[in-house]
Amino acid sequence: MASTDQHPLPAVPGPSGSLALRRESALSAQTMARGEPGALAEDRIDLKTIWRTLFKHKWTIGSITALCTLGAMMYTLRITPQYQSVALLQIDRAAQKVVGFNTDVEVDEGPASDQLQLRTQIELLKSRSLAERVIDEMGLYKPDAPATPPSEADADDAAAPTGSEPIDQARSLAAKLLRNLRTLFTPSQADQRALSRTGTVAQFENAISVEPIRNSRLVELRVLNPDPELAARIANTMAKAFIASNIERRMDSSIYARQFLEDQIRQTKAKLEESERVINTYAKKNEILNLGEKGSAATQTFVDFSAALAKAEQDRIKAETLYNQVKLNPESAPQAVTNEAIRAYKEQRARLEAEYARDLAVYKPDYPAMVQARAQIAELEGRIKTEVNNILASIQGQYIAASRAEEQLKAKVASSRSEVLTVQDRSVDMNLLSRELDTNRQVYDSLLQRLKEVSVTAGITTNNVSIVDEASVPLFPAKPNLKVNIGLGVMLGLFLGMLAALLREQMDDSVKHANEIETLFHLPLLGLIPFTRPKLGRNEPVALLTHRDPRSTFAEAYRSMRTALQFSTADGAPQRFMVTSCGKGEGKTTTALALAINFAQLGQKVLLIDADMRKGWVHQMLKVSNERGLSNLLSGDRGSDGLMQDTAVANLSVITAGPVPPDPVELLMGPKLGQLLEKAQAMGYQQIVIDGPPLLGIADAIVLGNQIQHIVFAVKAGGTRKDSIRDALRRLRNAGLAPMGMALTHARNEHTSDYAYAAYYGYGYGDGYTPPSAARPSPAPSPNKPPVPLPAGTRIEPTLDPSGA
């Protein structure tokens, strides 16, 4: 494989083995260092990417949406218009209790019970019986002529036996399976009138809808029908029929309840009479005297003696307590204190004792008057003691009498208790009979009371359903709803369109966005070339727009790419580089020609070499002769003299591909290409741009790249597959080559972000404005003063060159 080391090129910046140096200082190394986070970003959902995908396939989405909308419109117009009439009903609570025996059983109805009752009424409105009643009242059922019943020949097609047992079993099984399958889809009745009526009822029920109004007891009864007047009549008839059926149901329940109560009263009355006779006979037989609520006579006697005994015990205890108290201190007894005689005796004694004490200070005790006074005092004390003893004897007598009465009552209570126990033994069955009698009497009284209530309320036809608004004839159809159906069609179309766009984008393996260049392939984006069509009336290549219309965005894009190449190495733009791509039609020839024109606009002498000797296009684009070209030189037919042709672009010369040689690879591997490049530099060509062959399928580009080293990779936005790019880069890497960067051609709005596109082309030159690059050519960068290299890790974005590009 030929190498530039065999032919030193002093004009080329850097040593011949500059590939390693370029990998350290080029933009690709900086991007490769940042490639890992970008790869991880693919796992995240990027809303901008989704939006770009949808915008890219906007026509697909619009077409599918239009088709779905048109289909929805056609489907809507095919449906027979249906008019909807609405009747508003009010359903109140039904509080009547016909057969409730005890009002305590009723509980307060809560919200859940209220909703349950309202839901029950709504389901009654939807019932089949009400539908049949309305159908019969309005004469909506029109039976067709009875059809002949299905023939029995189709019922069971059992084949005749063939004599082979396995075949007969298989046919029998098949016939059974077929018969069972027909049974699943065959009605059980063959009467066509019944089937026709069932279909009419089903159709009627489908046209009826009942919707409750939220947080109220109002219900809307809606009827759909192609005839607006018939829809209103059905709604009103159904509301009235529901009210009538509700009243009839209540009247029927009242009549049934009255009949039921009368039967129960007759049975209960017979049981009550039988219970009274049985209990009377049992009381006579066992001599049980019943005092009604007081019980038997023995029980009442026992109760009286028990009460008297309790009172006697209280009297005895009271008398005993008083006797013991008086016995200890007789004068302190209440009878003694309140006794008038004892009180008078004590007063006289006190007066005599006072006189005696006073006279004792004058007379001696033996004095007759003093002795007489003592005798009078002693006599009074005797009288007092006699009175106190009488009181004590009276209290003792009361105590003894109370004790005797208590003993007698105890004996009476004991004897009456024995008698009560004996009566209770005989009254066990009597009590059972009494309880049964009381129960029968209560049931009988309750039934009589309920019968009177039902008899009074039987004629009152209370109704909890009322019509608030009668149904009116609708003016416009309710179904189909054209706006809703079209809206649904639009939504379905948008959904299917976006789904198709996303699936199509997912199946598309081409480069779809400028960010993917650095993210997936770790190469800098040197240029973003917009998709441009030739102007009408001009039959010339798009690449010549950089010369014909330097103010166009197309020319601006290549000027930005030229500036990026000038900063791609420490010594400025490479003096010779090759433009290649994966395959044909990806813009490599246009890129090579446009870059050559841009470098020529700087005032440099530029040589454009068409090295694609298999399918060269440069001579057609520049409209020059291709009789002699690179293939003639490399094959040794001619020298380099006369091969460099001048073009219409100032400072630009071209060497065409020449006739197609039999083996271009061997020609490129020879030393003559390197000699040509050295001679061109010696002739003063400051920039050599080579339009190389594609990378895939042939080895020409690999051989040529080993002699050129600097490679620009052209990629068609939305056209070049990612796998193809990876294969091409793998071939370059295996040959020890690495592209300087990539140029994304045929870029549209969906292939780049808005801000990026504005950064490249958003200056929007207006009419009459001449950019600096068109007014005067910018001077070429001085070889003695190269651009200042940027620090490691700094990202270089393609910018405008100093000339205003």
C-alpha positions in Angstrom: 0.0 0.0 0.0 1.5 3.3 -1.0 2.3 5.9 1.6 3.3 9.6 1.5 6.4 8.6 3.5 7.9 7.6 0.1 7.5 11.2 -1.2 8.1 13.9 1.4 5.9 16.9 0.9 7.5 19.9 2.5 4.4 22.0 1.8 2.1 19.8 3.8 2.0 20.9 7.5 3.2 18.2 9.9 5.2 15.1 9.4 4.1 12.3 7.0 2.9 10.3 9.9 0.7 13.1 11.1 -2.2 10.6 11.6 -1.3 10.0 15.2 -0.8 13.8 15.9 -4.1 14.6 14.2 -5.9 12.1 16.4 -4.5 13.9 19.5 -5.3 17.4 18.4 -8.3 17.1 16.1 -11.9 17.7 17.0 -12.7 14.0 16.7 -10.6 13.3 19.8 -12.5 15.8 21.8 -15.8 14.3 20.7 -14.7 10.8 21.4 -13.9 11.8 24.9 -17.4 13.0 25.3 -19.0 10.1 23.4 -19.8 7.9 26.5 -22.4 10.2 28.1 -24.0 10.7 24.7 -24.4 7.0 24.2 -26.1 6.8 27.6 -28.5 9.5 26.5 -30.0 7.2 24.0 -31.7 5.2 26.7 -33.7 8.3 27.7 -36.9 9.5 26.1 -36.1 12.7 24.1 -39.2 14.8 23.5 -37.4 16.9 21.0 -36.5 13.8 19.0 -40.2 12.7 19.0 -41.3 16.1 17.9 -38.8 16.1 15.1 -40.0 12.7 14.0 -43.6 13.8 14.0 -42.7 17.0 12.1 -40.7 15.0 9.6 -43.6 12.8 8.8 -46.2 15.5 9.0 -47.6 14.6 5.6 -48.0 11.0 6.5 -49.8 12.0 9.7 -51.9 14.5 7.8 -52.9 11.9 5.2 -53.9 9.2 7.7 -55.8 11.8 9.7 -57.6 13.0 6.6 -58.5 9.4 5.6 -59.8 8.6 9.2 -61.8 11.9 9.2 -63.2 11.1 5.8 -64.1 7.6 6.9 -65.8 8.9 10.1 -67.7 11.4 8.0 -68.9 8.7 5.5 -69.8 6.4 8.4 -71.8 9.2 10.0 -73.7 10.0 6.9 -74.5 6.4 6.2 -76.3 6.1 9.6 -80.1 6.9 9.6 -80.7 10.0 11.7 -82.2 9.3 15.1 -84.3 11.9 17.0 -84.2 11.9 20.8 -87.1 13.0 22.9 -86.7 13.4 26.7 -89.3 13.2 29.4 -88.3 14.4 32.9 -89.7 12.3 35.9 -89.5 12.8 39.6 -89.3 9.7 41.8 -89.9 10.4 45.5 -89.5 8.0 48.4 -92.1 5.3 48.8 -92.8 5.2 52.5 -96.0 3.1 52.6 -95.7 -0.1 54.7 -98.7 -2.4 54.1 -97.9 -5.5 56.2 -95.6 -4.1 58.9 -96.8 -5.3 62.3 -94.5 -3.1 64.3 -93.3 0.3 63.3 -90.2 -0.2 65.6 -88.9 -2.6 62.9 -88.6 0.2 60.4 -85.1 1.9 60.3 -84.2 5.3 59.1 -83.3 5.1 55.4 -79.8 6.4 54.8 -78.3 7.7 51.5 -77.4 4.1 50.5 -80.9 2.9 50.9 -82.3 6.0 49.2 -80.0 5.4 46.2 -81.0 1.7 46.2 -84.7 2.6 46.0 -84.1 5.1 43.2 -82.1 2.5 41.3 -84.9 0.0 41.7 -87.3 2.5 40.1 -84.9 3.1 37.2 -84.6 -0.6 36.5 -88.4 -0.9 36.6 -88.5 1.8 33.9 -86.2 -0.5 31.8 -88.2 -3.6 32.5 -89.5 -5.9 29.7 -93.1 -5.9 31.1 -93.3 -2.1 30.8 -91.8 -2.2 27.3 -94.4 -4.8 26.2 -97.2 -2.7 27.8 -96.2 0.4 25.8 -95.8 -1.6 22.6 -99.3 -3.1 23.0 -100.9 0.3 23.9 -99.3 2.1 20.9 -99.6 -0.8 18.5 -96.0 -0.9 17.6 -95.9 -4.6 17.1 -96.9 -5.7 13.6 -96.5 -9.4 13.2 -95.4 -10.6 9.8 -96.9 -13.6 8.0 -95.9 -16.8 9.9 -93.0 -18.5 8.2 -92.7 -22.2 7.7 -90.8 -23.9 10.5 -87.3 -25.1 9.7 -87.3 -28.5 8.1 -86.1 -31.3 10.2 -83.8 -32.4 7.5 -81.2 -29.9 8.7 -81.4 -31.0 12.3 -79.2 -34.0 12.1 -77.4 -35.1 9.0 -76.1 -38.5 10.1 -74.4 -40.4 7.4 -75.3 -43.9 6.7 -73.0 -46.5 8.1 -70.2 -47.5 5.8 -69.3 -50.8 7.5 -66.0 -49.4 8.8 -66.2 -48.9 12.6 -63.5 -46.1 12.9 -64.9 -44.2 10.0 -68.5 -44.5 11.4 -67.3 -43.3 14.8 -65.5 -40.3 13.2 -68.6 -39.4 11.2 -70.8 -39.8 14.2 -68.5 -37.5 16.3 -68.4 -34.9 13.5 -72.2 -35.0 13.1 -72.6 -34.5 16.9 -70.2 -31.6 16.9 -72.0 -29.9 14.0 -75.4 -30.5 15.7 -74.2 -29.0 18.9 -72.7 -26.0 17.1 -76.0 -25.3 15.3 -77.8 -25.6 18.6 -75.7 -22.7 20.0 -76.9 -20.3 17.4 -80.5 -21.7 16.9 -83.4 -20.3 18.9 -85.2 -22.7 21.2 -88.6 -21.7 19.7 -89.6 -22.1 16.1 -92.6 -19.9 16.4 -91.9 -16.9 14.1 -94.5 -14.7 15.9 -92.7 -15.2 19.2 -89.3 -14.5 17.6 -90.7 -11.4 15.9 -92.2 -10.1 19.1 -88.9 -10.8 21.0 -87.0 -8.8 18.3 -89.5 -5.9 18.5 -89.1 -5.8 22.3 -85.4 -5.9 22.1 -85.3 -3.1 19.5 -87.6 -1.1 21.7 -85.4 -1.6 24.8 -82.3 -0.5 22.8 -84.0 2.7 21.9 -84.9 3.5 25.5 -82.4 5.0 28.0 -82.9 6.1 31.6 -80.4 8.5 33.1 -80.7 9.9 36.7 -79.7 13.5 37.3 -76.8 13.7 39.8 -77.7 14.8 43.3 -81.4 14.8 42.7 -84.4 12.5 42.5 -85.1 13.5 38.9 -84.8 11.0 36.0 -84.6 11.6 32.3 -86.4 9.1 30.1 -84.8 9.3 26.6 -86.3 7.7 23.5 -84.5 7.4 20.1 -86.5 7.0 16.9 -86.2 8.0 13.3 -89.6 9.7 13.6 -89.5 12.7 15.9 -93.2 12.7 16.7 -93.2 9.0 17.4 -90.2 9.4 19.7 -92.1 12.1 21.8 -95.3 9.9 21.9 -93.3 6.9 23.0 -91.6 8.9 25.8 -94.9 10.3 27.1 -96.8 7.0 26.8 -94.0 5.2 28.6 -94.0 7.7 31.5 -97.7 7.5 31.9 -97.7 3.7 31.7 -95.0 3.6 34.4 -97.1 5.7 36.7 -100.2 3.5 36.0 -98.3 0.3 36.6 -96.9 1.7 39.8 -100.4 2.5 41.1 -101.7 -0.9 40.0 -98.9 -2.6 41.7 -99.7 -0.8 45.0 -103.4 -1.5 44.7 -102.7 -5.2 44.1 -100.4 -5.3 47.1 -103.1 -3.7 49.3 -105.8 -6.2 48.1 -103.4 -9.1 48.7 -102.5 -7.8 52.1 -106.2 -7.5 53.2 -107.0 -11.0 52.0 -104.0 -12.3 53.8 -104.9 -10.4 57.0 -108.5 -11.7 57.0 -107.2 -15.3 56.7 -104.8 -14.9 59.5 -107.5 -13.3 61.7 -109.8 -16.2 61.3 -107.1 -18.7 62.2 -105.9 -16.6 65.2 -109.4 -16.2 66.5 -110.0 -19.9 66.5 -106.7 -20.5 68.3 -107.6 -17.8 70.9 -111.0 -19.4 71.7 -109.4 -22.8 72.0 -106.8 -21.5 74.4 -109.5 -19.9 76.7 -111.5 -23.1 76.9 -108.4 -25.2 77.7 -107.2 -22.9 80.5 -110.7 -22.7 82.1 -111.0 -26.5 82.1 -107.6 -26.9 83.7 -108.3 -24.4 86.4 -111.6 -26.1 87.4 -109.9 -29.5 87.4 -107.1 -28.5 89.7 -109.1 -26.1 91.9 -107.0 -23.1 91.0 -108.6 -19.9 92.0 -107.1 -17.2 89.7 -107.5 -13.6 90.8 -106.4 -12.2 87.5 -103.4 -10.0 87.6 -102.9 -10.8 91.4 -102.4 -14.5 90.7 -103.9 -17.3 92.8 -105.6 -17.0 96.2 -102.9 -19.0 98.0 -100.2 -16.7 96.5 -102.1 -13.6 97.6 -102.5 -15.0 101.2 -98.8 -15.8 101.3 -98.0 -12.3 100.2 -100.3 -10.7 102.8 -98.9 -12.9 105.7 -95.4 -12.1 104.5 -96.1 -8.4 104.6 -97.7 -8.7 108.1 -94.7 -10.7 109.4 -92.3 -8.1 108.2 -94.3 -5.4 110.0 -94.5 -7.5 113.2 -90.8 -8.0 113.1 -90.3 -4.3 112.9 -92.7 -3.7 115.8 -91.0 -6.3 117.9 -87.5 -4.9 117.2 -88.7 -1.4 118.1 -90.4 -2.6 121.3 -87.3 -4.6 122.3 -85.0 -1.7 121.7 -87.2 0.7 123.8 -87.5 -1.9 126.6 -83.8 -2.4 126.9 -83.2 1.3 126.9 -85.7 2.0 129.6 -84.5 -0.9 131.6 -81.0 0.6 131.9 -82.3 4.1 132.8 -86.0 4.1 133.5 -86.2 7.9 134.1 -84.8 8.6 130.6 -87.6 6.8 128.9 -89.7 9.1 126.7 -92.9 8.1 128.6 -91.2 9.1 131.8 -90.0 12.4 130.5 -93.4 13.4 129.2 -95.4 12.1 132.2 -97.1 15.0 134.0 -97.2 13.4 137.4 -93.5 12.5 137.4 -92.8 16.0 136.2 -94.8 17.5 139.2 -93.2 15.2 141.7 -89.8 16.1 140.5 -90.6 19.9 140.7 -91.8 19.5 144.3 -88.8 17.4 145.2 -86.5 20.1 143.7 -88.2 22.8 145.7 -88.0 20.9 148.9 -84.4 20.0 148.3 -83.7 23.7 147.8 -85.5 24.7 151.0 -83.7 22.0 152.9 -80.3 23.1 151.7 -81.1 26.7 152.6 -82.4 25.7 156.1 -79.4 23.4 156.6 -77.3 26.5 157.0 -79.5 27.6 160.0 -80.7 24.4 161.5 -79.1 21.1 162.3 -80.2 17.9 160.5 -81.8 16.6 163.6 -84.0 19.6 163.9 -87.7 18.5 163.6 -88.3 20.8 160.7 -85.3 19.4 158.9 -86.4 15.8 159.6 -89.8 16.5 158.3 -88.4 18.0 155.1 -86.3 14.9 154.5 -89.4 12.7 155.0 -91.3 14.7 152.4 -88.4 14.4 149.9 -88.3 10.6 150.4 -92.0 10.3 149.9 -91.7 12.2 146.6 -88.9 9.9 145.4 -91.0 6.9 146.2 -93.9 8.2 144.1 -91.6 9.0 141.2 -90.1 5.4 141.4 -93.6 4.0 141.4 -94.6 5.9 138.3 -91.4 4.9 136.5 -91.9 1.2 137.4 -95.4 1.4 136.0 -94.1 2.9 132.7 -91.4 0.1 132.5 -94.0 -2.5 133.0 -96.1 -1.0 130.2 -93.1 -1.1 127.8 -92.3 -4.6 128.8 -95.9 -5.7 128.1 -95.7 -4.1 124.6 -92.5 -6.0 123.9 -94.0 -9.3 125.0 -97.1 -8.8 122.9 -95.0 -7.9 119.8 -92.9 -11.1 120.3 -96.0 -13.3 120.5 -97.5 -11.7 117.4 -94.3 -12.3 115.5 -94.3 -16.0 116.4 -97.9 -16.4 115.3 -97.2 -14.7 112.0 -94.2 -16.9 111.4 -96.3 -20.0 111.7 -98.9 -18.6 109.3 -96.2 -17.7 106.7 -94.7 -21.2 106.9 -98.1 -22.8 106.4 -99.1 -20.5 103.5 -95.7 -21.1 101.9 -96.3 -24.8 101.8 -99.7 -24.2 100.3 -98.2 -21.8 97.6 -95.6 -24.4 96.7 -98.3 -27.0 96.3 -100.4 -24.6 94.1 -97.3 -23.8 92.0 -96.7 -27.4 91.3 -100.2 -27.7 89.9 -100.0 -24.3 88.0 -97.0 -25.1 85.7 -99.1 -26.1 82.9 -101.6 -23.4 83.8 -98.8 -20.8 83.3 -97.9 -22.3 79.9 -101.6 -22.1 78.8 -101.8 -18.5 80.1 -98.8 -17.4 78.1 -100.1 -19.0 75.0 -103.5 -17.3 75.6 -101.8 -13.9 76.0 -99.8 -14.4 72.8 -102.8 -15.4 70.8 -104.7 -12.4 72.1 -101.9 -10.0 71.2 -101.6 -11.4 67.7 -105.3 -11.2 67.3 -105.4 -7.6 68.4 -102.5 -6.6 66.0 -104.2 -8.3 63.1 -107.4 -6.5 63.8 -105.6 -3.2 64.0 -103.7 -3.8 60.7 -106.8 -4.9 58.9 -108.5 -1.7 59.9 -105.5 0.3 58.6 -105.4 -1.6 55.3 -109.2 -1.2 54.9 -108.9 2.6 55.4 -105.8 3.0 53.1 -106.9 0.5 50.4 -108.8 3.2 48.4 -105.9 5.7 48.6 -103.7 5.3 45.5 -100.5 7.0 46.6 -97.9 7.4 43.9 -94.3 8.5 44.3 -93.7 9.1 40.5 -94.7 12.3 38.7 -94.0 13.8 35.4 -92.1 17.1 35.6 -91.6 17.8 31.9 -93.4 16.0 29.1 -91.5 15.0 26.1 -91.6 17.4 23.1 -91.0 16.8 19.4 -87.2 17.3 18.8 -86.2 19.7 16.0 -82.8 18.2 15.1 -81.5 14.6 15.2 -79.5 13.5 18.2 -77.6 10.7 16.4 -75.3 10.5 14.6 -73.3 13.4 16.1 -71.3 14.6 13.1 -69.0 16.8 15.2 -68.2 14.1 17.8 -67.6 11.5 15.1 -65.4 13.8 13.1 -63.5 14.7 16.3 -63.1 11.0 17.1 -62.0 10.4 13.5 -59.4 13.2 13.8 -58.1 11.9 17.1 -57.9 8.3 15.7 -56.2 9.6 12.6 -53.7 11.6 14.6 -53.0 8.6 16.8 -52.6 6.2 13.9 -50.6 8.7 12.0 -48.2 9.4 14.9 -48.0 5.6 15.5 -47.2 5.1 11.8 -44.6 7.9 11.9 -42.9 6.5 15.0 -42.9 3.0 13.5 -41.6 4.3 10.2 -38.9 6.3 12.0 -38.0 3.3 14.1 -37.6 1.2 11.0 -35.6 3.9 9.3 -31.9 3.3 10.1 -30.6 6.5 8.4 -29.1 9.5 10.1 -32.0 11.7 11.1 -30.4 14.5 13.2 -27.2 16.4 13.3 -26.7 15.5 17.0 -26.3 11.8 16.0 -23.0 12.5 14.2 -21.2 13.2 17.4 -23.3 11.0 19.7 -23.1 7.8 17.7 -19.9 8.1 15.6 -17.7 10.3 17.9 -16.8 12.5 15.0 -17.1 16.3 14.8 -19.8 17.8 12.5 -17.8 20.0 10.1 -20.8 21.3 8.1 -24.5 21.2 8.0 -25.6 21.6 4.3 -29.2 22.4 3.7 -31.2 20.7 1.1 -31.3 23.0 -1.9 -33.0 22.7 -5.3 -31.6 24.4 -8.5 -33.3 27.5 -9.5 -36.0 27.2 -12.1 -34.7 27.9 -15.6 -31.1 27.1 -14.7 -29.7 23.7 -15.7 -26.6 23.7 -13.5 -25.4 21.8 -10.5 -26.3 22.9 -7.0 -22.7 23.1 -6.1 -22.3 26.1 -8.4 -24.6 28.1 -6.1 -21.6 28.9 -4.0 -20.3 30.8 -7.0 -23.5 32.0 -8.6 -25.3 33.1 -5.5 -22.9 33.6 -2.6 -25.6 35.0 -0.4 -27.7 31.8 -0.4 -27.9 29.6 2.7 -26.3 26.9 0.7 -23.1 28.9 0.1 -23.2 30.1 3.7 -23.2 26.5 4.9 -20.1 25.6 2.9 -18.3 28.8 4.0 -19.0 27.7 7.6 -17.6 24.2 6.8 -14.5 25.8 5.2 -14.0 27.8 8.4 -14.3 24.6 10.4 -11.6 23.0 8.3 -9.4 26.0 8.9 -9.6 25.3 12.6 -9.4 21.5 12.3 -5.6 21.3 12.8 -3.0 23.4 14.5 -1.6 24.5 11.1 -5.0 25.5 9.6 -6.9 23.7 6.9 -5.1 20.7 5.4 -3.5 21.6 2.1 -4.9 18.4 0.6 -7.9 16.4 1.7 -10.3 13.9 0.2 -14.1 14.0 0.3 -15.8 10.6 0.3 -19.0 8.9 1.4 -20.5 5.5 1.9 -22.1 5.3 -1.5 -23.4 7.3 -4.4 -25.9 10.2 -4.2 -24.8 11.3 -0.8 -23.4 14.7 -1.8 -19.6 14.0 -1.8 -19.0 15.4 -5.3 -21.1 18.5 -4.5 -19.2 18.9 -1.2 -15.8 18.6 -2.9 -16.7 21.1 -5.6 -18.4 23.6 -3.2 -15.4 23.5 -0.8 -13.0 24.0 -3.7 -15.0 27.0 -4.8 -15.0 28.4 -1.3 -11.2 28.1 -0.9 -10.8 29.7 -4.3 -13.0 32.6 -3.2 -10.3 33.3 -0.5 -7.9 34.0 -3.3 -6.0 30.7 -3.0 -5.1 28.6 -6.0 -7.2 25.5 -5.7 -6.9 22.2 -7.6 -9.9 19.9 -7.7 -9.1 16.3 -8.6 -11.9 13.8 -9.6 -10.4 10.6 -8.2 -13.6 8.6 -8.7 -12.4 7.0 -12.0 -15.4 4.6 -12.1 -18.2 7.2 -12.1 -16.7 10.7 -12.2 -19.2 13.6 -12.3 -17.0 16.7 -11.9 -16.5 17.2 -15.6 -20.3 17.2 -16.1 -20.8 19.6 -13.3 -18.1 22.0 -14.5 -18.9 21.3 -18.2 -15.3 20.5 -19.1 -13.8 17.8 -21.3 -13.1 14.4 -19.9 -11.1 13.0 -22.8 -8.0 13.2 -20.7 -7.9 12.9 -17.0 -6.5 11.2 -13.9 -6.8 7.7 -15.3 -4.5 8.6 -18.3 -1.9 10.0 -16.0 -1.9 7.0 -13.6 -1.8 4.5 -16.4 1.2 6.2 -18.0 -0.5 7.2 -21.3 0.2 10.9 -20.8 2.1 13.2 -18.5 0.5 15.8 -16.2 0.9 18.6 -18.8 -2.4 19.6 -20.1 -4.5 17.7 -17.6 -5.2 20.7 -15.3 -8.0 22.5 -16.9 -9.2 26.0 -15.9 -12.8 26.5 -14.9 -15.3 29.4 -14.9 -14.5 29.9 -11.2 -11.5 32.1 -10.6 -8.4 30.4 -9.0 -10.0 26.9 -9.5 -8.5 24.3 -11.7 -9.7 20.7 -12.2 -8.3 17.3 -13.2 -11.2 15.1 -14.3 -11.4 11.4 -13.8 -10.7 10.5 -17.4 -11.8 7.4 -19.2 -12.7 4.4 -17.0 -9.7 2.2 -16.5 -9.9 -1.6 -16.2 -8.5 -1.6 -12.6 -8.6 1.7 -10.8 -7.2 0.2 -7.5 -3.9 -0.7 -9.0 -3.5 2.7 -10.6 -4.1 4.4 -7.3 -1.6 2.2 -5.6 1.2 3.4 -7.9 3.6 6.3 -7.2 2.2 8.6 -9.9 -0.5 10.0 -7.7 1.9 11.2 -5.1 4.1 12.7 -7.8 1.1 14.5 -9.1 0.3 16.0 -5.8 3.9 17.1 -5.2 4.0 18.7 -8.7 0.7 20.5 -8.0 2.1 22.0 -4.8 5.2 23.0 -6.7 3.1 24.7 -9.3 1.6 27.0 -6.5 -1.6 25.3 -5.7 -2.3 26.1 -2.1 -5.3 23.8 -1.7 -5.9 20.4 -3.3 -9.4 19.0 -2.9 -9.9 15.4 -4.1 -13.3 14.0 -4.9 -12.8 10.4 -3.8 -14.7 7.2 -4.6 -17.2 5.7 -2.2 -16.0 3.7 0.7 -18.3 0.7 0.5 -18.1 -2.0 -2.2 -14.7 -1.0 -3.6 -11.2 -0.5 -2.2 -10.4 2.7 -4.2 -11.2 5.1 -1.3 -9.0 3.1 1.2 -6.0 3.1 -1.1 -6.5 6.8 -1.9 -7.0 7.6 1.8 -3.6 6.1 2.7 -2.0 8.6 0.4 -4.1 11.6 1.3 -4.6 11.0 5.1 -7.1 13.9 5.6 -10.6 12.7 4.9 -13.9 14.5 5.0 -16.9 12.1 5.3 -20.2 13.2 3.5 -23.4 11.8 5.0 -26.9 12.3 3.5 -29.4 13.3 6.1 -32.3 10.8 6.1 -30.6 8.7 3.4 -27.3 7.2 4.6 -27.9 4.2 6.9 -26.1 4.1 10.3 -24.9 0.6 9.7 -23.4 1.7 6.4 -21.5 4.5 8.2 -20.3 2.1 10.8 -19.1 -0.3 8.1 -17.3 2.5 6.3 -15.7 3.8 9.5 -14.7 0.2 10.4 -12.9 -0.1 7.0 -11.1 3.2 7.6 -10.1 2.2 11.1 -8.8 -1.2 9.9 -6.6 0.7 7.4 -5.3 3.0 10.1 -7.4 6.0 8.9 -9.7 8.3 10.8 -11.9 11.0 9.2 -11.4 14.6 10.1 -15.2 15.0 10.5 -18.5 14.6 8.7 -20.6 16.9 6.6 -24.3 16.3 6.8 -25.8 17.0 3.4 -29.4 17.4 2.2 -30.4 18.6 5.7 -34.0 19.8 6.3 -35.6 21.4 9.3 -36.4 18.1 10.9 -32.7 17.1 10.8 -31.5 19.8 13.1 -32.7 21.9 16.0 -34.2 25.3 15.4 -31.6 27.1 17.3 -28.8 25.2 15.6 -30.2 26.0 12.2 -30.5 29.7 13.1 -26.9 29.6 14.4 -25.8 28.5 10.9 -28.2 30.3 8.6 -30.5 32.5 10.6 -29.0 35.8 9.5 -31.4 36.0 6.6 -29.8 38.3 4.2 -32.3 40.7 2.8 -32.6 42.2 -0.7 -29.8 44.6 -1.5 -27.5 43.3 1.3 -24.1 42.0 0.1 -22.2 39.9 2.5 -18.5 40.6 2.9 -17.5 37.4 1.2 -19.3 38.5 -2.0 -18.0 42.1 -1.8 -14.3 41.3 -1.6 -12.4 38.0 -1.1 -10.9 37.4 2.3 -7.2 37.1 2.4 -5.8 33.6 2.9 -4.5 32.8 6.3 -0.8 33.5 6.6 1.3 30.3 6.7 3.7 31.9 9.2 0.8 32.8 11.6 -1.4 29.7 12.0 -4.6 29.7 14.1 -4.1 29.5 17.8 -4.9 25.9 18.9 -7.6 25.5 21.5 -7.2 23.8 24.9 -7.9 20.1 25.1 -11.5 19.2 25.7 -12.8 22.4 24.0 -15.7 21.7 21.6 -15.4 23.5 18.3 -18.7 24.4 16.6 -18.6 25.4 12.9 -18.7 29.2 12.8 -18.6 31.9 10.2 -15.3 32.6 8.7 -13.6 36.1 9.1 -15.0 37.0 5.6 -18.5 36.9 7.0 -19.3 33.4 5.9 
